[in-house]
Amino acid sequence: MRTKLIMLLTVFVAVIIFCGVASAATVNTNHIAKVKLSNSVTNVDQFEPVADGKIVVWTQGDPTIHTSIYYKDLVTGLSHKLLSSNQDQSKPSISGSNIVWQQENSKGQICIYYKNIVTGKYGRVSNSKLNQASPDISGNIIVWEQDTFNGTSIYYKNLKTGTIGIVKKSDEGQFEPVTNGKMIVWTQYDIKGYSLVYYKDLATGISNKVLNTHEFQFNPAIDNNHIVWVQTESGNSNIYYKDLKTGKVSVMLKSKNSQFLPSIKDNIVAWQQYESNGKSNIYYKNLLTGTINIISQFNESNEPAISGKNILWTQITNSNQYSTYMKNIVTGIISKITT
């Protein structure tokens, strides 16, 4: 999944990298100095940050060349490796005390695992012999993409009942699943080769496209009744969002500079946006006030994620490493996540 995403970003960035800045909206720039969350220094790559409440989770390169999942309690300051393994781990997601991720086994198969960091209980989500990837979790619902004999399909599991099922049968490839615990959203190719965003209500079983269009859609995210996604128009990509209660669809920030990887929590949406100089910054918008801010940094910033009043992202450091940073949008303080 990470390879697919990088390919998509590469194609669209190549199209827009020389375009000028375009938006009549007022964007506030951040000038807050960075402070570390601890005195230790991380000299390995960190990426794919996610969080829920006081727990921050990320993927980190280990000296053995493998990648592992780490998590940190922002209240106690304690950080831990989630599960020791000689196999690569990546794509973490967290809800409450449960963390899910993808991990290779000794045979090279990619499987989905979960662990409760309070009880210590962990295991595979299912015993399928087919590759699984890109998990997401909310409450008792875990979703992931799984290889089938004709592509990939989206599966889900209810941790409370143990039920495992396919979200929507299709002969077309499905990927990038996300969930809010009640609905599942994913990207799916149609017969003409377009990638479109779909959603399904688990209570009613009804599924639908988020928007009828002949444009490419991808990178969906959901929280409560809002779905956000990337949509291309004339070779450019902007963030859109839909209120499922009202059916209203709006563009987040109309720009000639391409936008990717939206994240949403409550009324805050964050995304990665490439500037005219080719560097990417993190933007965020308050859906209630319409206020848009930019977390302007000297180095490349990407992979935003939101939890409460905190926005996390991956940033390239001066030493050419990837590190995880966090901004509290109430206090304005920017911190570097360290182990």
PyMOL commands that set and color helices and strands:
alter all, ss='L'
color gray80, all
select helices_A, chain A and resi 2-16
alter helices_A, ss='H'
color red, helices_A
select strands_A, chain A and resi 27-29+34-36+46-52+55-61+67-73+79-81+89-95+98-104+110-116+122-124+132-138+141-148+151-158+164-166+174-179+183-189+195-201+207-209+217-223+226-233+236-243+249-251+259-265+268-274+280-286+292-295+301-307+310-316+322-328+334-336
alter strands_A, ss='S'
color yellow, strands_A
deselect
rebuild
show_as cartoon
